[in-house]
Amino acid sequence: MNLSLKNRVAASFIIACFVVLVVGFTVFFHLNSLNKEIESITVKSNRVSLLTDEIRISAVSILKYQRRILSKKASPELVEKLVNLCDSFTSQLQTLDSLYRDPDVKRVVAQMQSYVDSLKVVLGKASLFHRDNIGMASIGDLADKILDSFSEFQDIQYFQSVERDKKIKKIINETKRNMMITLIISFLGTIILGLVVPGKIALPFKKIKDAIRELQDCNFDVSIYYSQDDEIGEIAREMNKMIHSFKVFEELRTDRISLENRKFDALANLVKKPVLLANANNQIIYMNSRLYSLLQVQSEDVIGKTMSDTLIPESIITTYQLAIKRRSKIENADIVIPKKKAKESDSEVDPVQVSEDESTKLENGEVEVEENIFSGYGNVIPIRGKESSMDYYLMVLSADVHV
């Protein structure tokens, strides 16, 4: 599926937003679950705590009225209040029993319920108006048993509170772990998206950049391979057309330069005088055949090289340096091209014979000096460029003075 660059960026943004939403909802789910569990445990704990306080108050009140009955003469009012407390206590125990599923708690609550029911039976049937009655002793025993059962219930409740705190800590730790796993996965996913998506988008631009660098090195045998039909694909196709145009233009330019060089070479060789062309860096660009024969060199020995690194005579080098320094025309400069000196290793020659060959005494006593290959004048014509480094200098050697 081919997507445009705009749609690709939009899709990346949508995926990033989706990831953020998923992470946000996942974190919210964990926090909400944690909140609900803690809230459920806390609400139940608060209800149990309030109910326990009410039961404690009822148990203490029963014990208080029981002591009044035992210490004083029982009256119908005290008995009625104690019976009402027992009814209230029974209702509280039933509510407490509905809040617990622990068998130990249910056993203790049922035990307290039986003691309260027994106390109500004793209070309803026994004659409490005679202090030596058996019912008086039963009231004290039952009240003490109710108090002992409530103490046992508090001990169980204390251990359950410890377990409840451990459970809350466990829930919090599990939630932290789940949130940490979610965040790590989201972080890794974000890194992967951050590495893959920009790389996919930036890859064609890298290809275009590499192609431009090749063009800077005048390498026109390059093209951009990109198959996507999007904005970058359009740029790649247009750049390929431009590169092809550059290549055609370079070929035409090369052919044109080659043609002009052949024309210049033909014209220069038609001239009977030696011709030399060099640039502003004293590098030799061209020599015609007349000058090649005078200097007795090959093209690979001089073309593209600095004059000082070749066998060019010093008089020519000096004249060129003066023309380059002045950037002006030089006329009728003295040019001398001496003969090459023979190497000592070429042949074994008698020093006496060499001395006789070097010079010949004439009849009038003068010495005939060996002649130079060329002795005349040089005219340098500058060919100006946009900058001094782009100047060219054409030298024409002549045996006669230029007028």
C-alpha positions as CSV (number, residue, x, y, z in Angstrom):
1,M,0.0,0.0,0.0
2,N,1.5,3.3,-1.1
3,L,0.9,6.2,1.2
4,S,1.8,9.8,0.6
5,L,4.3,11.4,2.9
6,K,1.5,13.5,4.4
7,N,-0.6,10.4,5.1
8,R,2.4,8.5,6.4
9,V,3.1,11.3,8.9
10,A,-0.6,11.4,9.8
11,A,-0.6,7.6,10.3
12,S,2.4,7.8,12.5
13,F,0.8,10.5,14.6
14,I,-2.4,8.5,14.9
15,I,-0.5,5.4,16.0
16,A,1.4,7.5,18.6
17,C,-1.9,8.9,19.9
18,F,-3.4,5.4,20.0
19,V,-0.4,4.2,22.0
20,V,-0.7,7.1,24.4
21,L,-4.5,6.4,24.8
22,V,-3.9,2.7,25.4
23,V,-1.2,3.4,28.0
24,G,-3.4,6.0,29.6
25,F,-6.5,3.6,29.8
26,T,-4.3,0.7,31.0
27,V,-2.9,2.8,33.8
28,F,-6.4,4.1,34.6
29,F,-7.7,0.6,34.7
30,H,-5.0,-0.5,37.2
31,L,-5.5,2.5,39.4
32,N,-9.3,2.1,39.3
33,S,-9.0,-1.6,40.2
34,L,-6.6,-0.7,43.0
35,N,-9.0,2.0,44.2
36,K,-12.0,-0.3,44.1
37,E,-10.3,-3.1,46.0
38,I,-8.9,-0.8,48.6
39,E,-12.3,1.0,48.9
40,S,-14.1,-2.3,49.3
41,I,-11.7,-3.5,52.0
42,T,-11.8,-0.1,53.7
43,V,-15.6,0.1,53.7
44,K,-16.0,-3.4,55.1
45,S,-13.3,-2.7,57.7
46,N,-15.0,0.6,58.7
47,R,-18.4,-1.1,59.0
48,V,-16.9,-3.9,61.1
49,S,-15.1,-1.4,63.3
50,L,-18.2,0.6,63.9
51,L,-20.2,-2.5,64.5
52,T,-17.5,-3.8,66.9
53,D,-17.6,-0.6,68.8
54,E,-21.4,-0.9,69.2
55,I,-21.1,-4.5,70.3
56,R,-18.4,-3.5,72.8
57,I,-20.7,-0.8,74.2
58,S,-23.6,-3.3,74.4
59,A,-21.4,-5.9,76.1
60,V,-20.2,-3.4,78.6
61,S,-23.8,-2.2,79.2
62,I,-25.0,-5.8,79.8
63,L,-22.1,-6.3,82.2
64,K,-23.0,-3.0,84.0
65,Y,-26.7,-3.9,84.4
66,Q,-25.8,-7.4,85.4
67,R,-23.6,-6.1,88.2
68,R,-26.5,-3.7,89.3
69,I,-28.8,-6.7,89.4
70,L,-26.3,-8.7,91.4
71,S,-25.3,-5.9,93.8
72,K,-28.8,-4.4,94.3
73,K,-32.2,-5.7,94.5
74,A,-33.5,-6.4,91.1
75,S,-36.3,-4.2,89.8
76,P,-38.6,-4.7,86.8
77,E,-37.1,-1.6,85.2
78,L,-33.5,-3.0,85.3
79,V,-34.6,-6.4,84.0
80,E,-36.5,-4.7,81.1
81,K,-33.5,-2.6,80.2
82,L,-31.2,-5.7,80.3
83,V,-33.7,-7.6,78.0
84,N,-33.7,-4.6,75.6
85,L,-29.9,-4.6,75.5
86,C,-29.9,-8.3,74.8
87,D,-32.3,-7.7,71.8
88,S,-30.1,-5.0,70.5
89,F,-27.0,-7.1,71.0
90,T,-28.6,-10.0,69.1
91,S,-29.4,-7.7,66.2
92,Q,-25.8,-6.5,66.1
93,L,-24.4,-10.0,66.2
94,Q,-26.6,-11.0,63.3
95,T,-25.3,-8.0,61.3
96,L,-21.8,-8.9,62.2
97,D,-22.3,-12.5,61.2
98,S,-23.4,-11.4,57.7
99,L,-20.2,-9.4,57.2
100,Y,-17.8,-12.4,57.8
101,R,-17.2,-15.6,56.0
102,D,-14.4,-16.8,58.3
103,P,-15.6,-19.9,60.2
104,D,-13.7,-18.9,63.3
105,V,-15.5,-15.6,63.5
106,K,-18.9,-17.2,62.7
107,R,-18.3,-19.7,65.5
108,V,-17.5,-17.0,68.1
109,V,-20.5,-14.9,67.0
110,A,-22.8,-17.9,67.2
111,Q,-21.4,-18.6,70.7
112,M,-22.1,-15.1,71.8
113,Q,-25.5,-15.3,70.2
114,S,-26.3,-18.4,72.2
115,Y,-25.1,-16.8,75.4
116,V,-27.3,-13.8,74.8
117,D,-30.3,-16.0,74.0
118,S,-29.7,-18.0,77.3
119,L,-29.5,-14.7,79.2
120,K,-32.8,-13.6,77.7
121,V,-34.4,-16.9,78.7
122,V,-33.0,-16.5,82.3
123,L,-34.3,-13.0,82.5
124,G,-37.7,-14.0,81.3
125,K,-38.3,-17.1,83.4
126,A,-36.3,-16.9,86.6
127,S,-37.5,-15.0,89.6
128,L,-35.0,-12.2,90.2
129,F,-36.6,-10.7,93.2
130,H,-35.0,-13.3,95.6
131,R,-31.3,-12.9,95.9
132,D,-30.7,-16.6,96.6
133,N,-32.4,-17.6,93.4
134,I,-30.3,-19.8,91.0
135,G,-31.1,-17.3,88.2
136,M,-29.0,-14.7,89.8
137,A,-25.9,-16.8,89.5
138,S,-26.7,-17.7,85.9
139,I,-26.9,-14.1,84.9
140,G,-23.4,-13.5,86.2
141,D,-22.0,-16.6,84.5
142,L,-23.7,-15.7,81.2
143,A,-22.4,-12.1,81.3
144,D,-18.9,-13.3,81.9
145,K,-19.1,-15.8,79.0
146,I,-20.4,-13.0,76.7
147,L,-17.5,-10.9,77.7
148,D,-15.0,-13.7,77.2
149,S,-16.4,-14.5,73.7
150,F,-16.2,-10.8,72.7
151,S,-12.5,-10.8,73.8
152,E,-11.9,-13.8,71.7
153,F,-13.6,-12.1,68.8
154,Q,-11.4,-9.1,69.2
155,D,-8.3,-11.3,69.1
156,I,-9.5,-12.8,65.8
157,Q,-10.3,-9.4,64.5
158,Y,-6.8,-8.2,65.3
159,F,-5.2,-11.0,63.3
160,Q,-7.6,-10.3,60.5
161,S,-6.6,-6.7,60.5
162,V,-3.0,-7.7,60.1
163,E,-3.9,-10.0,57.2
164,R,-6.0,-7.2,55.7
165,D,-3.0,-4.8,55.8
166,K,-0.9,-7.5,54.1
167,K,-3.6,-8.0,51.5
168,I,-3.7,-4.2,50.8
169,K,0.1,-4.1,50.4
170,K,0.0,-7.1,48.1
171,I,-2.7,-5.4,45.9
172,I,-0.6,-2.2,45.8
173,N,2.5,-4.1,44.9
174,E,0.7,-6.0,42.1
175,T,-0.7,-2.8,40.7
176,K,2.7,-1.2,40.8
177,R,4.2,-4.2,39.0
178,N,1.4,-4.2,36.3
179,M,1.8,-0.5,35.8
180,M,5.6,-0.8,35.6
181,I,5.3,-3.6,33.0
182,T,2.8,-1.5,31.0
183,L,5.1,1.5,31.1
184,I,8.2,-0.6,30.1
185,I,6.3,-2.1,27.1
186,S,5.0,1.3,26.1
187,F,8.5,2.8,26.4
188,L,10.0,0.0,24.3
189,G,7.2,0.4,21.7
190,T,7.7,4.1,21.6
191,I,11.5,3.6,21.0
192,I,10.8,1.1,18.2
193,L,8.3,3.5,16.6
194,G,10.8,6.4,17.1
195,L,13.5,4.4,15.3
196,V,11.5,2.7,12.6
197,V,9.0,5.4,11.5
198,P,11.5,8.3,11.1
199,G,13.9,5.9,9.4
200,K,11.3,4.9,6.9
201,I,10.5,8.6,6.2
202,A,14.1,9.7,6.1
203,L,15.5,6.8,3.9
204,P,14.4,8.4,0.6
205,F,15.9,11.7,1.6
206,K,19.2,9.9,2.3
207,K,19.1,8.5,-1.2
208,I,18.5,11.9,-2.6
209,K,21.4,13.3,-0.5
210,D,23.7,10.6,-1.7
211,A,22.7,11.3,-5.3
212,I,23.4,15.0,-4.8
213,R,26.9,14.2,-3.4
214,E,27.6,12.1,-6.5
215,L,26.5,15.0,-8.7
216,Q,28.9,17.3,-6.8
217,D,31.7,14.9,-7.8
218,C,30.6,15.2,-11.4
219,N,29.4,11.6,-11.4
220,F,26.3,11.6,-13.6
221,D,26.0,7.8,-13.8
222,V,23.7,7.8,-10.8
223,S,19.9,7.5,-10.2
224,I,17.5,7.5,-7.3
225,Y,15.6,4.2,-6.8
226,Y,12.4,4.9,-5.0
227,S,9.2,3.0,-5.9
228,Q,6.7,4.8,-3.6
229,D,4.1,6.9,-5.4
230,D,4.2,9.9,-3.1
231,E,5.7,13.4,-2.9
232,I,9.2,11.9,-2.4
233,G,8.6,9.7,-5.4
234,E,7.8,12.7,-7.5
235,I,11.0,14.5,-6.3
236,A,13.0,11.4,-7.1
237,R,11.6,11.1,-10.6
238,E,12.2,14.8,-11.3
239,M,15.8,14.5,-10.0
240,N,16.4,11.5,-12.2
241,K,15.2,13.6,-15.2
242,M,17.5,16.4,-14.1
243,I,20.5,14.0,-13.7
244,H,19.8,12.6,-17.2
245,S,19.7,16.2,-18.5
246,F,23.0,16.9,-16.8
247,K,24.5,13.8,-18.2
248,V,23.4,14.7,-21.8
249,F,24.7,18.2,-21.3
250,E,28.0,16.9,-20.0
251,E,28.3,14.7,-23.0
252,L,27.5,17.5,-25.3
253,R,29.9,19.8,-23.5
254,T,32.7,17.2,-23.6
255,D,32.1,16.7,-27.3
256,R,32.1,20.4,-27.8
257,I,35.3,20.9,-25.9
258,S,36.9,18.0,-27.8
259,L,35.8,19.5,-31.1
260,E,37.2,22.9,-30.1
261,N,40.4,21.4,-28.9
262,R,40.8,19.6,-32.3
263,K,40.1,22.9,-34.1
264,F,42.6,24.7,-31.9
265,D,45.2,22.0,-32.4
266,A,44.7,22.1,-36.2
267,L,45.0,25.9,-36.2
268,A,48.0,25.9,-33.9
269,N,49.8,23.3,-36.0
270,L,49.1,25.3,-39.1
271,V,51.2,28.1,-37.5
272,K,54.8,27.7,-38.3
273,K,55.8,29.3,-35.0
274,P,56.0,27.4,-31.7
275,V,52.9,27.9,-29.5
276,L,52.5,27.2,-25.7
277,L,49.4,27.5,-23.6
278,A,49.5,27.5,-19.8
279,N,47.1,28.5,-16.9
280,A,47.6,30.8,-14.0
281,N,49.3,28.1,-11.9
282,N,52.1,27.7,-14.5
283,Q,50.6,24.3,-15.6
284,I,51.1,23.5,-19.3
285,I,47.7,23.1,-21.1
286,Y,48.8,22.8,-24.7
287,M,51.9,22.7,-27.0
288,N,51.8,22.5,-30.8
289,S,53.9,20.1,-32.8
290,R,56.5,22.7,-33.7
291,L,57.3,23.3,-30.0
292,Y,57.3,19.6,-29.3
293,S,60.0,19.1,-31.9
294,L,62.1,22.0,-30.6
295,L,62.0,20.7,-27.0
296,Q,62.2,17.1,-28.0
297,V,59.6,16.0,-25.4
298,Q,56.4,13.9,-25.4
299,S,52.9,15.2,-24.4
300,E,52.9,13.0,-21.2
301,D,56.1,14.7,-20.1
302,V,54.6,18.2,-20.1
303,I,50.8,18.4,-20.3
304,G,49.2,19.0,-17.0
305,K,52.5,19.6,-15.2
306,T,54.0,22.7,-13.7
307,M,56.7,24.3,-15.9
308,S,59.4,24.0,-13.2
309,D,58.8,20.2,-13.2
310,T,59.5,19.8,-16.9
311,L,62.3,20.6,-19.4
312,I,60.9,24.0,-20.3
313,P,63.7,26.5,-20.5
314,E,64.2,29.0,-17.8
315,S,63.6,32.0,-20.1
316,I,60.1,30.8,-20.9
317,I,59.3,30.1,-17.2
318,T,60.5,33.6,-16.3
319,T,58.4,35.2,-19.0
320,Y,55.3,33.4,-17.9
321,Q,55.8,34.2,-14.3
322,L,56.1,37.9,-15.2
323,A,52.9,37.8,-17.3
324,I,51.0,36.0,-14.5
325,K,52.2,38.5,-11.9
326,R,51.2,41.5,-14.1
327,R,48.2,39.8,-15.7
328,S,49.1,41.7,-18.8
329,K,50.6,41.1,-22.2
330,I,54.4,40.5,-22.6
331,E,56.0,41.4,-25.9
332,N,59.4,40.5,-27.4
333,A,60.8,38.8,-24.3
334,D,64.1,37.1,-25.0
335,I,63.7,33.4,-25.3
336,V,66.6,30.9,-25.6
337,I,66.1,27.1,-26.0
338,P,69.5,25.5,-25.6
339,K,70.5,22.1,-26.9
340,K,70.2,19.2,-24.5
341,K,73.4,18.1,-22.9
342,A,74.5,14.6,-23.6
343,K,74.6,12.2,-20.7
344,E,78.0,10.8,-19.6
345,S,76.6,7.3,-19.6
346,D,75.5,7.4,-23.2
347,S,79.0,6.6,-24.6
348,E,82.6,6.6,-23.6
349,V,84.3,9.6,-25.1
350,D,87.9,10.6,-24.9
351,P,88.1,13.9,-22.9
352,V,90.7,15.2,-25.4
353,Q,88.3,14.5,-28.3
354,V,85.4,16.1,-26.3
355,S,87.5,19.2,-25.7
356,E,88.3,19.4,-29.4
357,D,84.6,18.9,-30.4
358,E,83.3,21.6,-28.0
359,S,85.0,24.4,-29.8
360,T,86.9,24.9,-33.0
361,K,89.6,27.4,-33.4
362,L,89.2,29.6,-36.4
363,E,91.9,31.1,-38.5
364,N,91.6,34.4,-36.8
365,G,91.9,32.9,-33.3
366,E,88.2,33.1,-32.3
367,V,86.3,30.1,-30.9
368,E,83.1,28.9,-32.5
369,V,80.5,28.5,-29.8
370,E,77.9,25.7,-30.1
371,E,74.5,27.2,-31.4
372,N,71.2,27.0,-29.5
373,I,68.1,25.2,-30.8
374,F,66.2,28.4,-30.7
375,S,67.1,32.0,-30.0
376,G,64.4,34.6,-30.5
377,Y,61.5,36.4,-28.8
378,G,58.3,35.4,-27.0
379,N,55.0,37.2,-27.0
380,V,52.5,36.3,-24.1
381,I,48.8,37.0,-24.6
382,P,46.6,36.7,-21.5
383,I,43.1,35.2,-21.9
384,R,41.2,36.7,-18.9
385,G,38.8,34.6,-16.9
386,K,36.2,35.7,-14.3
387,E,38.9,35.4,-11.6
388,S,42.7,35.6,-11.8
389,S,42.9,31.8,-11.1
390,M,41.0,31.1,-14.2
391,D,43.3,33.1,-16.6
392,Y,45.1,31.4,-19.4
393,Y,48.4,32.6,-21.1
394,L,49.2,32.0,-24.7
395,M,52.9,32.3,-25.8
396,V,54.0,32.5,-29.4
397,L,57.7,32.2,-30.1
398,S,59.2,34.1,-33.0
399,A,62.7,34.6,-34.4
400,D,61.8,38.2,-35.3
401,V,60.8,41.1,-33.2
402,H,57.0,41.6,-33.1
403,V,56.1,45.1,-34.3
